[in-house]
Amino acid sequence: MDLKIIFLFFVLPCLGIIFLTWLLRFPWSWLLKTVIVFEIVIAILAFVIELDARKTPGNSGWIMIFTAVFQFCFLLFLLIARIVIWMDDKS
């Protein structure tokens, strides 16, 4: 798999999660900074693992699937957390 494609698949979802966290406007300023650091660490780890997996035929791409599923679960967690915070503020 081409290096540009691998980089694209790891950077765009991370930027999407960071943008969503900014868009949801959590009441704590430290949360956005924590999400940014967390996403950078996840992207670097997955990128390094994927680069190493390219050396073995048929092994490339699996970490991208895992990362996509993880990003989706993290997205759901952020949305549910924000809904709970909004409901708590209204009561």
MODELLER restraints for C-alpha pairs under 7 A, 6 or more apart:
rsr = mdl.restraints
at = mdl.atoms
rsr.add(forms.Gaussian(group=physical.xy_distance, feature=features.Distance(at['CA:10:A'], at['CA:43:A']), mean=5.66, stdev=0.5))
rsr.add(forms.Gaussian(group=physical.xy_distance, feature=features.Distance(at['CA:10:A'], at['CA:47:A']), mean=6.96, stdev=0.5))
rsr.add(forms.Gaussian(group=physical.xy_distance, feature=features.Distance(at['CA:11:A'], at['CA:43:A']), mean=6.85, stdev=0.5))
rsr.add(forms.Gaussian(group=physical.xy_distance, feature=features.Distance(at['CA:14:A'], at['CA:39:A']), mean=5.65, stdev=0.5))
rsr.add(forms.Gaussian(group=physical.xy_distance, feature=features.Distance(at['CA:17:A'], at['CA:75:A']), mean=6.63, stdev=0.5))
rsr.add(forms.Gaussian(group=physical.xy_distance, feature=features.Distance(at['CA:18:A'], at['CA:35:A']), mean=6.65, stdev=0.5))
rsr.add(forms.Gaussian(group=physical.xy_distance, feature=features.Distance(at['CA:18:A'], at['CA:36:A']), mean=6.16, stdev=0.5))
rsr.add(forms.Gaussian(group=physical.xy_distance, feature=features.Distance(at['CA:21:A'], at['CA:32:A']), mean=6.36, stdev=0.5))
rsr.add(forms.Gaussian(group=physical.xy_distance, feature=features.Distance(at['CA:22:A'], at['CA:32:A']), mean=6.61, stdev=0.5))
rsr.add(forms.Gaussian(group=physical.xy_distance, feature=features.Distance(at['CA:26:A'], at['CA:82:A']), mean=6.96, stdev=0.5))
rsr.add(forms.Gaussian(group=physical.xy_distance, feature=features.Distance(at['CA:46:A'], at['CA:63:A']), mean=6.41, stdev=0.5))
rsr.add(forms.Gaussian(group=physical.xy_distance, feature=features.Distance(at['CA:50:A'], at['CA:60:A']), mean=6.31, stdev=0.5))
rsr.add(forms.Gaussian(group=physical.xy_distance, feature=features.Distance(at['CA:50:A'], at['CA:61:A']), mean=6.91, stdev=0.5))
rsr.add(forms.Gaussian(group=physical.xy_distance, feature=features.Distance(at['CA:50:A'], at['CA:63:A']), mean=6.30, stdev=0.5))
rsr.add(forms.Gaussian(group=physical.xy_distance, feature=features.Distance(at['CA:53:A'], at['CA:59:A']), mean=5.59, stdev=0.5))
rsr.add(forms.Gaussian(group=physical.xy_distance, feature=features.Distance(at['CA:53:A'], at['CA:60:A']), mean=5.13, stdev=0.5))
rsr.add(forms.Gaussian(group=physical.xy_distance, feature=features.Distance(at['CA:54:A'], at['CA:60:A']), mean=5.07, stdev=0.5))
